[in-house]
């Protein structure tokens, strides 16, 4: 059985989690504030989300691969790179016009 890379270096993961909680106040997925006092199983509880999921090769201990998220937002995102409703940074936004040309 493979070792969970998030817990293989538990002390490093705990230190990274504390750093993420100290650095950010808003969910990187929905943009709303995160209440850091909520218990772990609460849907609004703070979680560390991997931008590139571990299952897709992301490093769970890399500062540039983690962000703060609500538990519900992180669970909804799952092991995808982004939620389907989120525009990709590489895709330009569709311009809006007042009429069709």
N, CA, C and O atoms as CSV, one atom per row, in Angstrom:
chain,resi,resn,atom,element,x,y,z
A,1,UNK,N,N,0.848,-1.188,0.000
A,1,UNK,CA,C,0.000,0.000,0.000
A,1,UNK,C,C,0.886,1.241,0.000
A,1,UNK,O,O,1.858,1.320,0.751
A,2,UNK,N,N,0.546,2.198,-0.839
A,2,UNK,CA,C,1.341,3.419,-0.960
A,2,UNK,C,C,1.089,4.340,0.239
A,2,UNK,O,O,-0.007,4.365,0.799
A,3,UNK,N,N,2.103,5.078,0.610
A,3,UNK,CA,C,2.001,6.024,1.704
A,3,UNK,C,C,1.363,7.315,1.205
A,3,UNK,O,O,1.666,7.783,0.107
A,4,UNK,N,N,0.488,7.880,2.010
A,4,UNK,CA,C,-0.144,9.145,1.669
A,4,UNK,C,C,0.926,10.235,1.721
A,4,UNK,O,O,1.481,10.484,2.791
A,5,UNK,N,N,1.236,10.901,0.585
A,5,UNK,CA,C,2.295,11.911,0.580
A,5,UNK,C,C,1.984,13.117,1.469
A,5,UNK,O,O,2.897,13.839,1.869
A,6,UNK,N,N,0.707,13.340,1.780
A,6,UNK,CA,C,0.353,14.451,2.666
A,6,UNK,C,C,0.790,14.164,4.103
A,6,UNK,O,O,1.116,15.086,4.851
A,7,UNK,N,N,0.798,12.889,4.489
A,7,UNK,CA,C,1.129,12.545,5.873
A,7,UNK,C,C,2.505,11.907,6.016
A,7,UNK,O,O,2.956,11.684,7.140
A,8,UNK,N,N,3.175,11.610,4.928
A,8,UNK,CA,C,4.502,11.010,5.007
A,8,UNK,C,C,5.459,11.938,5.746
A,8,UNK,O,O,6.347,11.475,6.463
A,9,UNK,N,N,5.283,13.233,5.576
A,9,UNK,CA,C,6.068,14.245,6.278
A,9,UNK,C,C,5.112,15.112,7.081
A,9,UNK,O,O,4.962,16.306,6.822
A,10,UNK,N,N,4.468,14.487,8.060
A,10,UNK,CA,C,3.418,15.156,8.823
A,10,UNK,C,C,3.834,16.481,9.430
A,10,UNK,O,O,3.064,17.442,9.401
A,11,UNK,N,N,5.033,16.550,9.977
A,11,UNK,CA,C,5.470,17.807,10.587
A,11,UNK,C,C,5.622,18.907,9.538
A,11,UNK,O,O,5.309,20.065,9.813
A,12,UNK,N,N,6.099,18.561,8.338
A,12,UNK,CA,C,6.223,19.556,7.258
A,12,UNK,C,C,4.845,19.996,6.782
A,12,UNK,O,O,4.635,21.174,6.494
A,13,UNK,N,N,3.902,19.053,6.696
A,13,UNK,CA,C,2.545,19.383,6.263
A,13,UNK,C,C,1.869,20.280,7.302
A,13,UNK,O,O,1.186,21.240,6.944
A,14,UNK,N,N,2.059,19.970,8.586
A,14,UNK,CA,C,1.471,20.797,9.642
A,14,UNK,C,C,2.046,22.211,9.615
A,14,UNK,O,O,1.312,23.181,9.805
A,15,UNK,N,N,3.333,22.334,9.385
A,15,UNK,CA,C,3.983,23.643,9.305
A,15,UNK,C,C,3.451,24.425,8.093
A,15,UNK,O,O,3.190,25.624,8.191
A,16,UNK,N,N,3.294,23.745,6.963
A,16,UNK,CA,C,2.760,24.383,5.759
A,16,UNK,C,C,1.323,24.836,5.996
A,16,UNK,O,O,0.941,25.929,5.577
A,17,UNK,N,N,0.526,24.009,6.663
A,17,UNK,CA,C,-0.869,24.360,6.961
A,17,UNK,C,C,-0.925,25.622,7.822
A,17,UNK,O,O,-1.717,26.523,7.548
A,18,UNK,N,N,-0.096,25.691,8.850
A,18,UNK,CA,C,-0.054,26.887,9.699
A,18,UNK,C,C,0.337,28.120,8.884
A,18,UNK,O,O,-0.208,29.204,9.091
A,19,UNK,N,N,1.271,27.953,7.968
A,19,UNK,CA,C,1.725,29.059,7.120
A,19,UNK,C,C,0.600,29.540,6.192
A,19,UNK,O,O,0.413,30.745,6.018
A,20,UNK,N,N,-0.141,28.607,5.603
A,20,UNK,CA,C,-1.256,28.961,4.721
A,20,UNK,C,C,-2.345,29.676,5.521
A,20,UNK,O,O,-2.890,30.682,5.065
A,21,UNK,N,N,-2.664,29.163,6.707
A,21,UNK,CA,C,-3.691,29.794,7.540
A,21,UNK,C,C,-3.287,31.208,7.956
A,21,UNK,O,O,-4.139,32.090,8.059
A,22,UNK,N,N,-2.008,31.426,8.194
A,22,UNK,CA,C,-1.532,32.749,8.593
A,22,UNK,C,C,-1.488,33.720,7.411
A,22,UNK,O,O,-1.692,34.920,7.589
A,23,UNK,N,N,-1.226,33.214,6.221
A,23,UNK,CA,C,-1.013,34.077,5.060
A,23,UNK,C,C,-2.299,34.515,4.364
A,23,UNK,O,O,-2.338,35.596,3.776
A,24,UNK,N,N,-3.340,33.709,4.418
A,24,UNK,CA,C,-4.550,33.984,3.636
A,24,UNK,C,C,-5.786,34.064,4.513
A,24,UNK,O,O,-5.861,33.414,5.555
A,25,UNK,N,N,-6.754,34.861,4.087
A,25,UNK,CA,C,-8.019,34.998,4.810
A,25,UNK,C,C,-9.228,34.615,3.970
A,25,UNK,O,O,-10.316,34.404,4.506
A,26,UNK,N,N,-9.046,34.523,2.659
A,26,UNK,CA,C,-10.167,34.233,1.761
A,26,UNK,C,C,-9.934,32.913,1.029
A,26,UNK,O,O,-8.798,32.519,0.763
A,27,UNK,N,N,-11.030,32.252,0.715
A,27,UNK,CA,C,-10.980,31.001,-0.041
A,27,UNK,C,C,-10.495,31.294,-1.459
A,27,UNK,O,O,-11.030,32.175,-2.131
A,28,UNK,N,N,-9.495,30.565,-1.905
A,28,UNK,CA,C,-8.953,30.764,-3.248
A,28,UNK,C,C,-9.911,30.263,-4.330
A,28,UNK,O,O,-9.749,30.604,-5.501
A,29,UNK,N,N,-10.891,29.471,-3.956
A,29,UNK,CA,C,-11.819,28.911,-4.942
A,29,UNK,C,C,-13.052,29.811,-5.127
A,29,UNK,O,O,-13.433,30.117,-6.256
A,30,UNK,N,N,-13.675,30.235,-4.008
A,30,UNK,CA,C,-14.896,31.047,-4.123
A,30,UNK,C,C,-14.663,32.523,-3.815
A,30,UNK,O,O,-15.479,33.364,-4.190
A,31,UNK,N,N,-13.565,32.848,-3.141
A,31,UNK,CA,C,-13.244,34.234,-2.836
A,31,UNK,C,C,-13.844,34.779,-1.553
A,31,UNK,O,O,-13.546,35.912,-1.175
A,32,UNK,N,N,-14.683,34.006,-0.870
A,32,UNK,CA,C,-15.301,34.460,0.372
A,32,UNK,C,C,-14.359,34.247,1.561
A,32,UNK,O,O,-13.474,33.393,1.509
A,33,UNK,N,N,-14.552,35.028,2.634
A,33,UNK,CA,C,-13.706,34.868,3.827
A,33,UNK,C,C,-13.841,33.466,4.426
A,33,UNK,O,O,-14.891,32.831,4.330
A,34,UNK,N,N,-12.758,33.002,5.044
A,34,UNK,CA,C,-12.743,31.692,5.685
A,34,UNK,C,C,-12.667,31.907,7.192
A,34,UNK,O,O,-11.779,32.607,7.677
A,35,UNK,N,N,-13.604,31.302,7.937
A,35,UNK,CA,C,-13.587,31.368,9.399
A,35,UNK,C,C,-12.636,30.288,9.906
A,35,UNK,O,O,-12.956,29.100,9.864
A,36,UNK,N,N,-11.482,30.702,10.378
A,36,UNK,CA,C,-10.436,29.767,10.789
A,36,UNK,C,C,-10.695,29.142,12.152
A,36,UNK,O,O,-9.917,28.302,12.603
A,37,UNK,N,N,-11.788,29.543,12.821
A,37,UNK,CA,C,-12.110,28.982,14.130
A,37,UNK,C,C,-13.067,27.797,14.049
A,37,UNK,O,O,-13.336,27.159,15.067
A,38,UNK,N,N,-13.586,27.489,12.862
A,38,UNK,CA,C,-14.543,26.395,12.712
A,38,UNK,C,C,-13.859,25.038,12.891
A,38,UNK,O,O,-12.686,24.883,12.551
A,39,UNK,N,N,-14.593,24.052,13.425
A,39,UNK,CA,C,-14.017,22.713,13.587
A,39,UNK,C,C,-13.786,22.048,12.228
A,39,UNK,O,O,-14.447,22.399,11.250
A,40,UNK,N,N,-12.857,21.094,12.157
A,40,UNK,CA,C,-12.446,20.486,10.878
A,40,UNK,C,C,-13.559,19.903,10.014
A,40,UNK,O,O,-13.441,19.934,8.789
A,41,UNK,N,N,-14.625,19.376,10.593
A,41,UNK,CA,C,-15.672,18.747,9.781
A,41,UNK,C,C,-16.758,19.713,9.326
A,41,UNK,O,O,-17.674,19.307,8.611
A,42,UNK,N,N,-16.678,20.966,9.718
A,42,UNK,CA,C,-17.656,21.976,9.308
A,42,UNK,C,C,-17.447,22.298,7.824
A,42,UNK,O,O,-16.303,22.396,7.380
A,43,UNK,N,N,-18.520,22.466,7.052
A,43,UNK,CA,C,-18.364,22.771,5.618
A,43,UNK,C,C,-17.577,24.051,5.337
A,43,UNK,O,O,-16.945,24.165,4.287
A,44,UNK,N,N,-17.608,25.006,6.252
A,44,UNK,CA,C,-16.891,26.258,6.056
A,44,UNK,C,C,-15.496,26.273,6.658
A,44,UNK,O,O,-14.818,27.300,6.633
A,45,UNK,N,N,-15.062,25.133,7.201
A,45,UNK,CA,C,-13.754,25.055,7.856
A,45,UNK,C,C,-12.616,25.286,6.866
A,45,UNK,O,O,-12.751,24.987,5.680
A,46,UNK,N,N,-11.501,25.814,7.351
A,46,UNK,CA,C,-10.357,26.039,6.467
A,46,UNK,C,C,-9.639,24.740,6.122
A,46,UNK,O,O,-9.444,23.875,6.977
A,47,UNK,N,N,-9.253,24.619,4.870
A,47,UNK,CA,C,-8.460,23.474,4.412
A,47,UNK,C,C,-7.368,23.966,3.483
A,47,UNK,O,O,-7.483,25.028,2.872
A,48,UNK,N,N,-6.321,23.189,3.387
A,48,UNK,CA,C,-5.255,23.473,2.436
A,48,UNK,C,C,-5.567,22.685,1.171
A,48,UNK,O,O,-5.633,21.455,1.188
A,49,UNK,N,N,-5.757,23.409,0.082
A,49,UNK,CA,C,-6.068,22.802,-1.213
A,49,UNK,C,C,-4.815,22.784,-2.071
A,49,UNK,O,O,-4.086,23.774,-2.139
A,50,UNK,N,N,-4.568,21.654,-2.727
A,50,UNK,CA,C,-3.468,21.594,-3.690
A,50,UNK,C,C,-3.984,22.094,-5.039
A,50,UNK,O,O,-4.980,21.583,-5.550
A,51,UNK,N,N,-3.323,23.074,-5.605
A,51,UNK,CA,C,-3.716,23.628,-6.896
A,51,UNK,C,C,-3.625,22.537,-7.961
A,51,UNK,O,O,-4.564,22.329,-8.729
A,52,UNK,N,N,-2.493,21.849,-8.002
A,52,UNK,CA,C,-2.370,20.647,-8.827
A,52,UNK,C,C,-2.513,19.478,-7.861
A,52,UNK,O,O,-1.621,19.249,-7.044
A,53,UNK,N,N,-3.616,18.731,-7.935
A,53,UNK,CA,C,-3.869,17.656,-6.983
A,53,UNK,C,C,-2.735,16.629,-6.933
A,53,UNK,O,O,-2.050,16.385,-7.927
A,54,UNK,N,N,-2.558,16.039,-5.759
A,54,UNK,CA,C,-1.538,15.013,-5.563
A,54,UNK,C,C,-1.758,13.865,-6.542
A,54,UNK,O,O,-0.798,13.295,-7.060
A,55,UNK,N,N,-3.023,13.525,-6.796
A,55,UNK,CA,C,-3.333,12.424,-7.711
A,55,UNK,C,C,-2.914,12.719,-9.147
A,55,UNK,O,O,-2.799,11.806,-9.965
A,56,UNK,N,N,-2.686,14.006,-9.452
A,56,UNK,CA,C,-2.254,14.390,-10.800
A,56,UNK,C,C,-0.782,14.798,-10.820
A,56,UNK,O,O,-0.310,15.397,-11.785
A,57,UNK,N,N,-0.065,14.470,-9.751
A,57,UNK,CA,C,1.373,14.731,-9.712
A,57,UNK,C,C,1.790,15.963,-8.941
A,57,UNK,O,O,2.976,16.292,-8.915
A,58,UNK,N,N,0.851,16.658,-8.309
A,58,UNK,CA,C,1.187,17.853,-7.536
A,58,UNK,C,C,1.912,17.517,-6.247
A,58,UNK,O,O,1.716,16.446,-5.672
A,59,UNK,N,N,2.738,18.424,-5.805
A,59,UNK,CA,C,3.495,18.243,-4.570
A,59,UNK,C,C,2.711,18.859,-3.412
A,59,UNK,O,O,2.491,20.070,-3.402
A,60,UNK,N,N,2.282,18.050,-2.430
A,60,UNK,CA,C,1.490,18.587,-1.325
A,60,UNK,C,C,2.302,19.422,-0.345
A,60,UNK,O,O,1.729,20.047,0.547
A,61,UNK,N,N,3.610,19.445,-0.490
A,61,UNK,CA,C,4.465,20.188,0.436
A,61,UNK,C,C,5.093,21.417,-0.201
A,61,UNK,O,O,5.927,22.073,0.422
A,62,UNK,N,N,4.709,21.740,-1.433
A,62,UNK,CA,C,5.267,22.879,-2.149
A,62,UNK,C,C,4.395,24.111,-1.920
A,62,UNK,O,O,3.206,24.094,-2.236
A,63,UNK,N,N,4.971,25.168,-1.378
A,63,UNK,CA,C,4.239,26.403,-1.069
A,63,UNK,C,C,3.519,26.959,-2.294
A,63,UNK,O,O,2.428,27.514,-2.165
A,64,UNK,N,N,4.106,26.819,-3.471
A,64,UNK,CA,C,3.487,27.363,-4.682
A,64,UNK,C,C,2.333,26.494,-5.195
A,64,UNK,O,O,1.657,26.870,-6.152
A,65,UNK,N,N,2.104,25.340,-4.569
A,65,UNK,CA,C,1.037,24.446,-5.008
A,65,UNK,C,C,-0.115,24.376,-4.005
A,65,UNK,O,O,-0.996,23.528,-4.144
A,66,UNK,N,N,-0.124,25.244,-3.010
A,66,UNK,CA,C,-1.186,25.181,-2.003
A,66,UNK,C,C,-1.892,26.520,-1.886
A,66,UNK,O,O,-1.329,27.576,-2.176
A,67,UNK,N,N,-3.142,26.442,-1.454
A,67,UNK,CA,C,-3.955,27.639,-1.255
A,67,UNK,C,C,-4.998,27.352,-0.187
A,67,UNK,O,O,-5.306,26.192,0.087
A,68,UNK,N,N,-5.539,28.390,0.411
A,68,UNK,CA,C,-6.577,28.254,1.422
A,68,UNK,C,C,-7.928,28.060,0.740
A,68,UNK,O,O,-8.228,28.714,-0.258
A,69,UNK,N,N,-8.733,27.164,1.283
A,69,UNK,CA,C,-10.065,26.923,0.731
A,69,UNK,C,C,-11.019,26.502,1.840
A,69,UNK,O,O,-10.599,25.973,2.869
A,70,UNK,N,N,-12.302,26.743,1.618
A,70,UNK,CA,C,-13.323,26.178,2.506
A,70,UNK,C,C,-13.354,24.665,2.280
A,70,UNK,O,O,-13.028,24.190,1.193
A,71,UNK,N,N,-13.736,23.933,3.278
A,71,UNK,CA,C,-13.858,22.478,3.139
A,71,UNK,C,C,-14.831,22.126,2.007
A,71,UNK,O,O,-14.538,21.255,1.188
A,72,UNK,N,N,-15.991,22.802,1.960
A,72,UNK,CA,C,-16.998,22.489,0.924
A,72,UNK,C,C,-16.466,22.809,-0.475
A,72,UNK,O,O,-16.714,22.060,-1.420
A,73,UNK,N,N,-15.738,23.915,-0.610
A,73,UNK,CA,C,-15.192,24.289,-1.922
A,73,UNK,C,C,-14.127,23.288,-2.358
A,73,UNK,O,O,-14.074,22.892,-3.523
A,74,UNK,N,N,-13.285,22.887,-1.420
A,74,UNK,CA,C,-12.224,21.929,-1.716
A,74,UNK,C,C,-12.809,20.574,-2.102
A,74,UNK,O,O,-12.317,19.926,-3.026
A,75,UNK,N,N,-13.852,20.144,-1.402
A,75,UNK,CA,C,-14.488,18.864,-1.729
A,75,UNK,C,C,-15.186,18.942,-3.082
A,75,UNK,O,O,-15.173,17.972,-3.839
A,76,UNK,N,N,-15.795,20.080,-3.392
A,76,UNK,CA,C,-16.465,20.247,-4.679
A,76,UNK,C,C,-15.452,20.223,-5.824
A,76,UNK,O,O,-15.720,19.674,-6.892
A,77,UNK,N,N,-14.298,20.820,-5.588
A,77,UNK,CA,C,-13.240,20.837,-6.602
A,77,UNK,C,C,-12.700,19.432,-6.835
A,77,UNK,O,O,-12.394,19.058,-7.967
A,78,UNK,N,N,-12.583,18.659,-5.765
A,78,UNK,CA,C,-12.089,17.286,-5.891
A,78,UNK,C,C,-10.670,17.240,-6.418
A,78,UNK,O,O,-9.828,18.038,-6.005
A,79,UNK,N,N,-10.395,16.314,-7.325
A,79,UNK,CA,C,-9.037,16.174,-7.851
A,79,UNK,C,C,-8.896,16.814,-9.234
A,79,UNK,O,O,-8.085,16.373,-10.048
A,80,UNK,N,N,-9.688,17.852,-9.491
A,80,UNK,CA,C,-9.571,18.592,-10.754
A,80,UNK,C,C,-8.610,19.762,-10.572
A,80,UNK,O,O,-8.325,20.180,-9.450
A,81,UNK,N,N,-8.121,20.275,-11.681
A,81,UNK,CA,C,-7.240,21.436,-11.624
A,81,UNK,C,C,-8.016,22.696,-11.276
A,81,UNK,O,O,-7.477,23.605,-10.644
A,82,UNK,N,N,-9.274,22.755,-11.682
A,82,UNK,CA,C,-10.147,23.874,-11.352
A,82,UNK,C,C,-11.585,23.414,-11.508
A,82,UNK,O,O,-11.854,22.385,-12.129
A,83,UNK,N,N,-12.497,24.175,-10.946
A,83,UNK,CA,C,-13.909,23.847,-11.092
A,83,UNK,C,C,-14.368,24.183,-12.504
A,83,UNK,O,O,-13.849,25.123,-13.106
A,84,UNK,N,N,-15.322,23.441,-13.047
A,84,UNK,CA,C,-15.787,23.701,-14.411
A,84,UNK,C,C,-16.289,25.123,-14.627
A,84,UNK,O,O,-16.178,25.637,-15.740
A,85,UNK,N,N,-16.838,25.776,-13.609
A,85,UNK,CA,C,-17.369,27.121,-13.764
A,85,UNK,C,C,-16.288,28.195,-13.732
A,85,UNK,O,O,-16.562,29.352,-14.052
A,86,UNK,N,N,-15.069,27.832,-13.353
A,86,UNK,CA,C,-13.990,28.797,-13.278
A,86,UNK,C,C,-13.345,28.978,-14.651
A,86,UNK,O,O,-13.031,27.991,-15.317
A,87,UNK,N,N,-13.147,30.214,-15.080
A,87,UNK,CA,C,-12.451,30.412,-16.349
A,87,UNK,C,C,-10.979,30.076,-16.190
A,87,UNK,O,O,-10.383,30.341,-15.146
A,88,UNK,N,N,-10.403,29.503,-17.208
A,88,UNK,CA,C,-8.986,29.189,-17.185
A,88,UNK,C,C,-8.193,30.472,-17.365
A,88,UNK,O,O,-8.603,31.360,-18.112
A,89,UNK,N,N,-7.064,30.570,-16.684
A,89,UNK,CA,C,-6.218,31.760,-16.793
A,89,UNK,C,C,-5.687,31.913,-18.210
A,89,UNK,O,O,-5.369,33.024,-18.635
A,90,UNK,N,N,-5.587,30.807,-18.949
A,90,UNK,CA,C,-5.048,30.875,-20.303
A,90,UNK,C,C,-6.118,31.218,-21.340
A,90,UNK,O,O,-5.793,31.556,-22.479
A,91,UNK,N,N,-7.390,31.133,-20.951
A,91,UNK,CA,C,-8.468,31.441,-21.882
A,91,UNK,C,C,-8.903,32.894,-21.708
A,91,UNK,O,O,-9.224,33.306,-20.593
A,92,UNK,N,N,-8.921,33.673,-22.778
A,92,UNK,CA,C,-9.374,35.056,-22.644
A,92,UNK,C,C,-10.867,35.099,-22.341
A,92,UNK,O,O,-11.626,34.244,-22.797
A,93,UNK,N,N,-11.275,36.085,-21.578
A,93,UNK,CA,C,-12.694,36.233,-21.262
A,93,UNK,C,C,-13.447,36.645,-22.524
A,93,UNK,O,O,-12.914,37.370,-23.365
A,94,UNK,N,N,-14.684,36.181,-22.650
A,94,UNK,CA,C,-15.502,36.550,-23.800
A,94,UNK,C,C,-15.912,38.013,-23.664
A,94,UNK,O,O,-16.431,38.411,-22.621
A,95,UNK,N,N,-15.690,38.812,-24.693
A,95,UNK,CA,C,-16.100,40.210,-24.605
A,95,UNK,C,C,-17.619,40.323,-24.625
A,95,UNK,O,O,-18.306,39.526,-25.265
A,96,UNK,N,N,-18.126,41.312,-23.925
A,96,UNK,CA,C,-19.569,41.543,-23.945
A,96,UNK,C,C,-19.835,42.773,-24.795
A,96,UNK,O,O,-19.134,43.780,-24.687
A,97,UNK,N,N,-20.837,42.684,-25.627
A,97,UNK,CA,C,-21.213,43.820,-26.477
A,97,UNK,C,C,-22.689,44.087,-26.296
A,97,UNK,O,O,-23.443,43.230,-25.837
A,98,UNK,N,N,-23.086,45.285,-26.662
A,98,UNK,CA,C,-24.489,45.659,-26.498
A,98,UNK,C,C,-25.369,45.087,-27.595
A,98,UNK,O,O,-26.586,45.011,-27.426
A,99,UNK,N,N,-24.787,44.685,-28.710
A,99,UNK,CA,C,-25.584,44.106,-29.777
A,99,UNK,C,C,-24.723,43.153,-30.611
A,99,UNK,O,O,-23.494,43.216,-30.571
A,100,UNK,N,N,-25.366,42.294,-31.345
A,100,UNK,CA,C,-24.658,41.369,-32.217
A,100,UNK,C,C,-24.295,42.063,-33.518
A,100,UNK,O,O,-25.112,42.806,-34.061
A,101,UNK,N,N,-23.122,41.848,-34.021
A,101,UNK,CA,C,-22.665,42.464,-35.262
A,101,UNK,C,C,-22.741,41.498,-36.384
A,101,UNK,O,O,-22.395,41.838,-37.516
